[in-house]
Amino acid sequence: MSGINLHRRYGQVLLNNRGIAIREADTLGLGAGSHVLEIGPGTGILTQVLLERGLKVTAVEADHNMYDEIRWKFQKFVESGQLVPVKQDFLEFQAGEYDGIIGNIPYHITSQIVFRLPEFRFRRAVIMVQREFAERMVAAPGSRDYSRLSVSVALRFNARIEKIVARKYFRPVPKVDSAIVSLQPRETPVDMAAVEKVIQRAFSMRRKKLGNIFEGCPQEYAELRPDQISPEAFLDLASRLTGLSPRGHP
Ligand SMILES: C[S@@+](CC[C@H](N)C(=O)[O-])C[C@H]1O[C@@H](n2cnc3c(N)ncnc32)[C@H](O)[C@@H]1O
């Protein structure tokens, strides 16, 4: 591994197992010539596997040391145009269309990154996140982990935990395990911004009944709490509430 200094503020915990990087690339399932966006390449363990497969890689890295490292390490690929390193905060990176999105993403901004993904067009994303976060992403109604995140993810993606990755495969060794998650975009039939507002408000009062949270709440949902209804029911609820003000907020 490179002797480069690691920065906590960039969430720099580096994967040190090539087999796991290969597993992530396999899960992405794209062939030579496809264009992949990599979030946070770091010192390039995953970038290398992607480049070896003939994928075109745009790699967005916030830390200038890491950015310099991958430009130096993969100079040939940069010169040929197969690798386009971009030194930028991913949260400010312009959305666009890619065949796939991949990344062992910085854990301190995982939510923000996941909530930004729907701005991009892509066939499949494969991300490494903290295990607990992954479990909240795919949690089912009624479970302790079912949350705003689970509903938003389920309405936008077919999400799956592909593999739990033990903490020993990272340097420095973190306090938590990780998980590889795959995301395949779903068609969303309605304006998701309005749906998002309903989900957010509901889970900010997750112990209350929906009838006490939303004025004009349809009868069939009124006696249920937010964690008792499915993502599809949230879609239905939000569509039927559109135009109605949440209780106490005219
Ligand atoms: C968990 S490390 C993973 C590094 C490498 N992909 C690996 O697997 O070893 C996260 C990477 O994201 C970078 N990063 C942190 N915040 C970022 C941001 N806002 N935008 C883009 N990259 C960021 C870090 O500098 C670091 O390289």
PDBQT file of the ligand as one rigid body, heavy atoms in Angstrom, charges set to zero:
ROOT
HETATM    1  C1  LIG A 301     -13.390   4.716   2.177  1.00  0.00    +0.000 C 
HETATM    2  S1  LIG A 301     -12.127   5.540   1.213  1.00  0.00    +0.000 S 
HETATM    3  C2  LIG A 301     -11.992   4.402  -0.155  1.00  0.00    +0.000 C 
HETATM    4  C3  LIG A 301     -10.785   4.565  -0.995  1.00  0.00    +0.000 C 
HETATM    5  C4  LIG A 301     -10.556   3.484  -2.064  1.00  0.00    +0.000 C 
HETATM    6  N1  LIG A 301     -11.631   3.460  -3.047  1.00  0.00    +0.000 N 
HETATM    7  C5  LIG A 301     -10.412   2.098  -1.447  1.00  0.00    +0.000 C 
HETATM    8  O1  LIG A 301     -11.326   1.303  -1.593  1.00  0.00    +0.000 OA
HETATM    9  O2  LIG A 301      -9.400   1.837  -0.826  1.00  0.00    +0.000 OA
HETATM   10  C6  LIG A 301     -13.089   6.920   0.581  1.00  0.00    +0.000 C 
HETATM   11  C7  LIG A 301     -12.413   7.768  -0.485  1.00  0.00    +0.000 C 
HETATM   12  O3  LIG A 301     -13.309   8.841  -0.821  1.00  0.00    +0.000 OA
HETATM   13  C8  LIG A 301     -12.607  10.075  -0.827  1.00  0.00    +0.000 C 
HETATM   14  N2  LIG A 301     -13.572  11.131  -0.496  1.00  0.00    +0.000 N 
HETATM   15  C9  LIG A 301     -13.928  11.592   0.730  1.00  0.00    +0.000 A 
HETATM   16  N3  LIG A 301     -14.878  12.526   0.636  1.00  0.00    +0.000 NA
HETATM   17  C10 LIG A 301     -15.137  12.663  -0.688  1.00  0.00    +0.000 A 
HETATM   18  C11 LIG A 301     -16.025  13.482  -1.445  1.00  0.00    +0.000 A 
HETATM   19  N4  LIG A 301     -16.833  14.335  -0.841  1.00  0.00    +0.000 N 
HETATM   20  N5  LIG A 301     -16.013  13.385  -2.789  1.00  0.00    +0.000 NA
HETATM   21  C12 LIG A 301     -15.175  12.518  -3.416  1.00  0.00    +0.000 A 
HETATM   22  N6  LIG A 301     -14.315  11.710  -2.764  1.00  0.00    +0.000 NA
HETATM   23  C13 LIG A 301     -14.297  11.778  -1.422  1.00  0.00    +0.000 A 
HETATM   24  C14 LIG A 301     -11.516   9.899   0.210  1.00  0.00    +0.000 C 
HETATM   25  O4  LIG A 301     -10.456  10.813   0.033  1.00  0.00    +0.000 OA
HETATM   26  C15 LIG A 301     -11.121   8.447  -0.041  1.00  0.00    +0.000 C 
HETATM   27  O5  LIG A 301     -10.187   8.355  -1.081  1.00  0.00    +0.000 OA
ENDROOT
TORSDOF 0
